[in-house]
Amino acid sequence: MRKDIKDKLRTMADEKYRDFSKSLIPESKPLLGVRQPQLRAMAKEIVKAGDWESTFGDNEYFEEVMLEAMVAGYGCSRENNLEKAKLMLYSLVPQVDNWSVCDSLCVSYTICEKYPEEMYQYIKKYIYSDKEFEVRVGLILLLDHYVKINEHGVKVSRKRSVGLIDIGENGENSTGDFGRYTKEIFDSVNRPFAQGYYAQMAAAWLLAECFVTFPKVTYDFLKRDNNLDDFTYNKALQKICESRIPDEDVKNKMRNMKRIRVRALS
């Protein structure tokens, strides 16, 4: 990253926050200890000033990679430049080696919502990669920008609550609402995740988000004989139960669906 920006990051370092962050992301590059809100504000300033691509370069610190990811996301969205967004993602994904940079990169990539189909076709190579953090990037992009697009192409909110009636377990037949990308999302997670823990957790989180947005179709997917590995499947149920949106009756249904024997992935 450009020297003036690197120097500014050093002045913003917080030793106590650095030590705390190390325990959460031990696999990352060396940390300075700059808080995310500060990085986001700095990224927006860089993009607003223009010539934001000139800030990129060799990155020594975790915060440099994080800042670069945010700048790329904000910059491509501000310029509404699809091809640049693809190129930037291509250059950034190999630098993603922890969940924090991954998730910040993905949430910043709002250009996916301007060009959902074009970006979906592009990120499929990450969704179906055999590399742990490439898979996580693909799945978290789905979570942030695709789960809530309904069948009419409109972005909707999570349900305010989910009861037995919403999952078709009240004695009434119901097909339930679904999203434009629901089938693609279910197809993308309907497999064992041998790439690693962070891919498994992304898939579980993705399914939990699907459940509180389109509960009936997600419940049906989880109930059927799917190909999810036991760890990912049980984590999805756990995340659903941790949410405040499903009521206790629904959570009891989820708990009773847990697979007892968890098979280790080789």
C-alpha positions in Angstrom: 0.0 0.0 0.0 1.1 3.6 -0.7 3.6 4.9 1.9 1.6 7.9 3.1 -1.4 5.6 3.8 0.8 3.0 5.5 2.2 5.8 7.7 -1.3 7.1 8.6 -2.4 3.6 9.6 0.6 3.3 11.9 -0.5 6.6 13.7 -4.0 5.1 14.2 -2.7 1.9 15.8 -4.2 0.9 19.2 -2.0 -1.7 21.0 -4.8 -3.0 23.3 -7.1 -3.5 20.3 -4.3 -5.2 18.4 -3.7 -7.7 21.2 -7.5 -8.4 21.4 -7.8 -8.8 17.6 -4.8 -11.3 17.5 -6.9 -13.7 19.5 -9.8 -13.6 17.0 -7.7 -13.7 13.8 -4.4 -15.5 14.7 -3.8 -16.6 11.1 -3.7 -13.1 9.6 -0.7 -10.8 8.6 0.8 -8.7 11.4 -1.8 -6.4 13.0 -1.4 -2.7 13.8 -4.7 -2.5 15.8 -6.8 -0.1 13.8 -10.6 -0.4 14.3 -12.9 -1.3 11.5 -15.0 1.9 11.6 -11.8 3.9 11.2 -10.8 1.8 8.2 -14.2 2.2 6.6 -14.1 6.0 7.0 -10.6 6.1 5.6 -11.6 3.9 2.6 -14.5 6.2 1.8 -12.2 9.2 2.0 -9.8 7.6 -0.4 -12.5 6.7 -2.9 -14.0 10.1 -2.7 -10.6 11.8 -3.4 -10.3 9.9 -6.7 -7.4 7.9 -8.1 -8.1 5.2 -5.5 -6.4 2.5 -7.5 -3.0 4.2 -6.9 -3.2 3.3 -3.2 -2.7 -0.4 -4.0 0.6 -2.1 -3.6 2.5 -4.6 -1.4 0.8 -5.2 1.9 2.7 -5.8 5.1 -0.1 -5.5 7.6 -3.6 -7.0 8.0 -5.1 -3.5 8.0 -3.6 -2.8 4.6 -5.3 -5.8 3.1 -8.6 -4.9 4.8 -8.4 -1.3 3.6 -7.6 -2.3 0.1 -10.7 -4.6 0.1 -12.9 -1.8 1.3 -11.5 0.7 -1.2 -12.1 -1.7 -4.1 -15.6 -2.4 -3.0 -16.6 1.2 -2.5 -14.6 2.4 -5.6 -16.1 -0.1 -8.1 -19.6 0.6 -6.8 -19.1 4.4 -7.0 -17.9 4.1 -10.5 -20.5 1.5 -11.4 -17.8 -0.4 -13.2 -18.6 -4.1 -13.6 -15.4 -5.1 -15.4 -13.2 -3.3 -12.9 -15.1 -5.0 -10.1 -14.2 -8.4 -11.5 -10.6 -7.5 -12.0 -10.3 -6.2 -8.5 -11.9 -9.2 -7.0 -9.6 -11.4 -9.0 -6.6 -9.6 -7.5 -7.9 -9.4 -3.9 -9.2 -13.0 -3.3 -5.7 -14.5 -3.2 -4.9 -12.1 -0.3 -7.8 -13.3 1.7 -6.4 -15.6 4.4 -8.8 -15.0 7.3 -12.6 -14.6 8.0 -12.4 -10.9 8.9 -10.9 -9.7 5.6 -13.2 -12.0 3.7 -16.3 -10.7 5.3 -15.4 -7.1 5.0 -14.5 -7.5 1.4 -17.8 -9.2 0.6 -20.1 -6.7 2.4 -18.3 -3.8 0.6 -18.9 -5.4 -2.8 -22.3 -3.8 -3.2 -21.8 -3.7 -7.0 -23.2 -7.3 -6.9 -26.6 -5.7 -6.3 -26.3 -3.5 -9.4 -25.2 -6.4 -11.6 -26.5 -9.5 -9.8 -26.5 -12.0 -12.7 -23.2 -10.9 -14.2 -21.4 -11.0 -10.8 -23.1 -14.3 -9.8 -21.7 -15.9 -13.0 -18.3 -14.6 -12.1 -18.2 -15.6 -8.5 -19.3 -19.2 -9.2 -15.6 -20.1 -9.6 -15.1 -19.2 -6.0 -18.2 -20.8 -4.7 -17.1 -24.2 -6.2 -13.4 -23.8 -5.6 -11.4 -26.3 -3.6 -9.7 -23.6 -1.6 -11.2 -22.7 1.8 -11.2 -19.0 1.7 -12.2 -18.8 -2.0 -15.2 -20.8 -1.1 -15.9 -18.5 1.9 -15.7 -15.4 -0.4 -18.2 -16.9 -2.8 -20.7 -18.0 -0.1 -20.5 -14.7 1.9 -21.1 -12.7 -1.3 -24.2 -14.8 -1.7 -25.2 -14.1 1.9 -24.6 -10.4 1.7 -26.1 -9.7 -1.8 -28.2 -12.5 -3.1 -30.2 -14.2 -0.3 -32.7 -11.4 0.1 -33.5 -10.9 -3.6 -37.0 -12.2 -4.0 -38.5 -13.9 -7.1 -39.4 -10.5 -8.6 -35.8 -9.2 -8.2 -36.6 -6.9 -5.3 -34.5 -7.0 -2.1 -36.6 -7.9 0.9 -36.0 -8.0 4.7 -35.7 -10.9 7.0 -39.0 -12.1 8.6 -39.8 -10.4 11.8 -40.7 -13.7 13.3 -40.9 -17.4 12.1 -43.5 -19.7 13.6 -44.7 -23.2 12.7 -47.1 -21.7 10.2 -44.2 -20.2 8.3 -42.5 -23.5 7.8 -45.7 -25.4 6.9 -45.9 -27.4 10.2 -49.3 -26.2 11.3 -51.3 -28.7 9.3 -51.7 -26.5 6.3 -50.1 -27.1 2.9 -47.9 -24.2 1.8 -45.2 -23.8 -0.8 -43.7 -20.7 0.9 -41.9 -17.7 -0.6 -38.6 -18.1 -2.3 -35.9 -15.9 -3.8 -34.6 -15.5 -7.3 -31.3 -17.2 -6.2 -32.7 -19.6 -3.7 -32.2 -22.7 -5.9 -28.7 -21.6 -6.8 -27.9 -21.1 -3.1 -29.2 -24.5 -2.1 -27.3 -26.1 -5.0 -24.1 -24.4 -3.9 -24.3 -25.7 -0.3 -25.7 -29.2 -1.1 -22.3 -30.9 -0.7 -19.7 -31.8 1.9 -17.4 -28.9 2.7 -14.0 -30.6 2.8 -12.2 -27.3 2.1 -12.1 -26.4 5.8 -13.8 -24.9 8.9 -14.3 -21.4 7.5 -16.0 -22.7 4.4 -18.2 -24.9 6.6 -19.2 -22.0 8.8 -19.9 -19.7 5.8 -22.3 -22.4 4.4 -24.0 -22.8 7.8 -24.4 -19.0 8.2 -25.7 -18.7 4.6 -28.4 -21.3 5.3 -29.4 -19.7 8.6 -29.9 -16.4 6.7 -32.0 -18.1 4.1 -34.1 -19.6 6.8 -35.1 -16.2 8.4 -35.8 -14.8 4.9 -37.5 -17.7 3.2 -38.3 -20.1 6.0 -40.5 -22.7 4.3 -38.3 -23.5 1.4 -35.2 -23.5 3.6 -36.9 -25.8 6.1 -37.8 -28.2 3.3 -34.2 -28.2 2.1 -32.9 -29.0 5.5 -35.5 -31.7 6.1 -34.8 -33.6 2.9 -32.0 -36.0 2.3 -29.4 -33.4 1.4 -25.6 -33.9 0.9 -24.4 -31.5 3.5 -21.7 -32.8 5.8 -22.9 -33.4 9.4 -20.8 -30.6 10.9 -22.1 -27.9 8.5 -25.7 -29.2 8.7 -25.7 -29.1 12.5 -24.0 -25.7 12.6 -26.8 -24.4 10.3 -29.4 -25.7 12.7 -27.5 -24.2 15.6 -27.3 -20.8 14.0 -31.0 -20.8 13.3 -31.7 -21.6 17.0 -29.3 -18.8 18.0 -31.5 -16.3 16.1 -34.2 -14.3 17.9 -36.5 -14.6 14.8 -37.7 -18.3 15.0 -40.1 -19.0 17.9 -39.4 -21.7 20.5 -41.6 -24.3 18.7 -39.6 -23.8 15.5 -36.3 -24.0 17.4 -37.5 -27.3 19.0 -38.1 -28.6 15.5 -34.6 -27.6 14.5 -33.0 -29.2 17.6 -34.8 -32.5 16.8 -33.4 -32.5 13.3 -29.8 -32.6 14.5 -27.6 -35.4 13.2 -26.3 -37.3 16.2 -23.2 -38.8 14.6 -20.9 -36.2 13.2 -18.6 -37.7 10.5 -15.1 -36.2 10.3 -14.1 -34.8 6.9 -10.8 -36.1 5.5 
